[in-house]
C-alpha cells in the first residue's frame, strides 16, 4: 500500500470535509456539471477512497453489462445503475436498446448507505463511463436531499480523443486498479 505524506492526507481530508474542488467547474463540460459543484478526478477518487474508505460511499452508476464487459474496480462499495436497458424498446436516434431511468436508484443508494452505517450527510462518490451519467445521478441525489455528492469527471473509461477512442483520461487510462472479475455482493440486483 502506498504511504502518503502529511500534506497529502491534509489535502485529501480538506477535499472530503470542506467540499473544495480540485477540478474547477469552468474546466468541466456542461453535461458533467452538478448543482453542488463537487468534482473529483479518478486519481483523486482512488486516493480518497484508499485514505478513508469507511467514511465514503463509492458507487459505480454504469449498467451491469458495462461492468462485465468493460471492467470495474473492486474499490467500489456497489453498483447502482443510473439507467438500465429496456430490452423491449428501441432508441431510433442511437441504434440500440433504450435507456430508462432506474426507478430503484434512490432506494439502492439508501440501502448501501445503511449497510455501511453512513447517512445522507456522508460523502458519496459516483463514477460512470465518462462523467456524464454520474453527474446526472449526482443531480438526482441533490434533489433528494443529498448535498455531499461528488462526481468523478473523467469516469472509468475517460473522454474520447480526436479519433473517437476513450484514451484521454479516466480510471483505466490512469493505470488505477481494475478487473473483469466481478464480485457478486457488489453487483446491482433488480428489486
C-alpha positions as CSV (number, residue, x, y, z in Angstrom):
1,X,0.0,0.0,0.0
2,X,1.3,3.4,-0.9
3,X,2.3,5.7,2.0
4,X,1.1,9.3,2.0
5,X,2.8,12.3,3.4
6,X,1.2,14.5,6.0
7,X,0.3,17.3,3.5
8,X,-1.3,14.8,1.1
9,X,-3.5,13.5,3.8
10,X,-4.5,17.0,4.9
11,X,-5.4,17.9,1.3
12,X,-7.5,14.8,0.8
13,X,-9.3,15.4,4.1
14,X,-9.9,19.0,3.1
15,X,-11.5,17.9,-0.2
16,X,-13.7,15.4,1.6
17,X,-14.8,17.6,4.5
18,X,-15.0,21.1,3.1
19,X,-16.2,20.2,-0.4
20,X,-13.5,22.2,-2.1
21,X,-12.9,21.3,-5.7
22,X,-9.6,20.5,-7.2
23,X,-11.3,20.3,-10.6
24,X,-12.7,23.7,-11.4
25,X,-16.3,24.0,-12.8
26,X,-15.0,26.1,-15.7
27,X,-12.9,23.1,-16.9
28,X,-15.9,20.7,-16.9
29,X,-18.2,20.2,-19.8
30,X,-21.7,21.4,-19.1
31,X,-23.2,17.9,-19.3
32,X,-20.8,16.9,-16.5
33,X,-21.6,19.8,-14.1
34,X,-23.7,19.3,-10.9
35,X,-25.6,21.8,-8.7
36,X,-23.4,21.1,-5.7
37,X,-20.2,21.6,-7.8
38,X,-18.3,18.8,-6.2
39,X,-15.9,17.1,-8.6
40,X,-13.0,14.6,-8.4
41,X,-10.7,13.0,-10.9
42,X,-10.2,9.3,-11.0
43,X,-6.8,9.7,-9.3
44,X,-8.3,11.9,-6.6
45,X,-11.0,9.3,-6.0
46,X,-8.6,6.5,-5.7
47,X,-6.5,8.5,-3.2
48,X,-9.6,9.5,-1.2
49,X,-11.1,6.0,-1.1
50,X,-7.8,4.4,-0.1
51,X,-7.2,7.0,2.6
52,X,-10.6,6.7,4.4
53,X,-12.8,4.0,2.8
54,X,-15.2,3.7,5.8
55,X,-16.4,7.3,5.6
56,X,-17.2,7.4,1.9
57,X,-19.7,5.5,-0.2
58,X,-18.2,4.9,-3.7
59,X,-20.8,3.9,-6.3
60,X,-20.4,2.8,-10.0
61,X,-23.5,4.1,-11.8
62,X,-22.9,2.1,-15.0
63,X,-25.1,-0.8,-16.2
64,X,-24.2,-4.3,-15.2
65,X,-23.2,-5.1,-18.8
66,X,-20.7,-2.3,-18.8
67,X,-19.1,-3.6,-15.7
68,X,-19.0,-7.1,-17.0
69,X,-17.6,-6.3,-20.5
70,X,-15.6,-3.1,-19.9
71,X,-14.3,-3.8,-16.4
72,X,-14.7,-2.3,-12.9
73,X,-12.8,-1.6,-9.8
74,X,-13.3,-3.7,-6.6
75,X,-12.8,-0.5,-4.6
76,X,-16.5,0.5,-5.2
77,X,-19.0,-0.2,-2.4
78,X,-21.6,-1.2,-5.0
79,X,-23.0,-0.9,-8.5
80,X,-26.2,1.1,-8.8
81,X,-27.0,1.8,-12.4
82,X,-28.4,5.3,-13.1
83,X,-30.2,3.9,-16.1
84,X,-31.0,0.4,-17.2
85,X,-31.7,-1.1,-20.6
86,X,-35.2,-1.7,-21.7
87,X,-34.8,-4.8,-23.9
88,X,-38.3,-4.3,-25.3
89,X,-37.8,-0.7,-26.6
90,X,-35.5,0.7,-29.3
91,X,-33.8,4.1,-29.4
92,X,-34.1,5.2,-33.0
93,X,-31.8,8.2,-32.6
94,X,-29.0,5.9,-31.3
95,X,-29.4,2.5,-32.8
96,X,-29.5,0.5,-29.6
97,X,-31.9,-0.6,-26.8
98,X,-33.5,2.2,-25.0
99,X,-32.0,3.6,-21.7
100,X,-34.6,4.1,-19.0
101,X,-34.2,5.7,-15.6
102,X,-33.6,3.2,-12.8
103,X,-36.7,3.7,-10.7
104,X,-34.9,2.0,-7.7
105,X,-31.8,4.2,-7.8
106,X,-32.5,6.2,-4.6
107,X,-33.7,3.1,-2.7
108,X,-30.5,1.2,-3.7
109,X,-28.3,4.2,-2.6
110,X,-30.1,4.3,0.7
111,X,-29.6,0.6,1.2
112,X,-25.9,0.8,0.6
113,X,-25.6,3.8,2.9
114,X,-27.4,1.9,5.7
115,X,-25.2,-1.2,5.0
116,X,-22.1,0.8,5.6
117,X,-23.6,2.7,8.5
118,X,-23.4,6.0,6.7
119,X,-26.0,8.8,6.5
120,X,-27.5,11.2,3.9
121,X,-24.8,13.7,5.1
122,X,-21.9,11.3,4.3
123,X,-19.7,11.7,1.3
124,X,-20.9,9.8,-1.8
125,X,-18.7,9.4,-4.8
126,X,-20.2,8.4,-8.2
127,X,-18.4,7.1,-11.2
128,X,-19.7,6.2,-14.7
129,X,-18.1,5.7,-18.1
130,X,-17.0,9.3,-18.7
131,X,-18.6,11.6,-16.1
132,X,-22.0,12.4,-17.7
133,X,-24.2,9.8,-16.0
134,X,-22.5,10.3,-12.7
135,X,-23.3,14.0,-12.9
136,X,-27.0,13.2,-13.7
137,X,-27.1,10.8,-10.8
138,X,-25.5,13.4,-8.5
139,X,-28.2,15.9,-9.6
140,X,-30.9,13.3,-8.7
141,X,-29.3,12.8,-5.3
142,X,-29.1,16.5,-4.8
143,X,-32.8,16.9,-5.4
144,X,-33.4,14.1,-2.9
145,X,-31.5,16.0,-0.2
146,X,-28.0,14.6,-0.6
147,X,-25.6,17.5,-0.7
148,X,-22.2,15.9,-0.2
149,X,-22.1,14.0,-3.6
150,X,-19.0,14.0,-5.8
151,X,-18.9,13.2,-9.5
152,X,-15.8,11.6,-11.0
153,X,-15.4,13.9,-14.0
154,X,-13.2,11.6,-16.1
155,X,-15.1,8.4,-15.4
156,X,-14.0,4.8,-15.7
157,X,-13.0,4.9,-19.4
158,X,-12.4,8.6,-19.8
159,X,-13.1,11.1,-22.6
160,X,-12.7,10.5,-26.3
161,X,-9.6,11.5,-28.2
162,X,-9.8,13.0,-31.7
163,X,-10.2,9.6,-33.3
164,X,-13.2,8.7,-31.0
165,X,-11.4,6.4,-28.7
166,X,-11.6,6.8,-24.9
167,X,-7.9,7.3,-24.3
168,X,-7.8,10.9,-22.9
169,X,-8.2,10.3,-19.1
170,X,-10.3,8.1,-16.8
171,X,-9.7,5.3,-14.2
172,X,-8.4,2.7,-16.7
173,X,-6.1,5.2,-18.5
174,X,-4.7,6.4,-15.2
175,X,-3.5,2.9,-14.5
176,X,-5.6,2.5,-11.4
177,X,-6.7,-1.0,-10.3
178,X,-9.5,-2.6,-12.3
179,X,-10.5,-6.1,-13.3
180,X,-13.1,-8.1,-15.4
181,X,-13.8,-10.5,-12.5
182,X,-16.9,-9.2,-10.8
183,X,-17.9,-9.7,-7.1
184,X,-21.5,-10.9,-6.8
185,X,-22.0,-9.0,-3.5
186,X,-21.2,-5.6,-5.1
187,X,-23.4,-6.0,-8.1
188,X,-26.8,-4.4,-8.6
189,X,-29.8,-6.8,-8.5
190,X,-33.3,-5.8,-9.7
191,X,-35.8,-5.4,-6.9
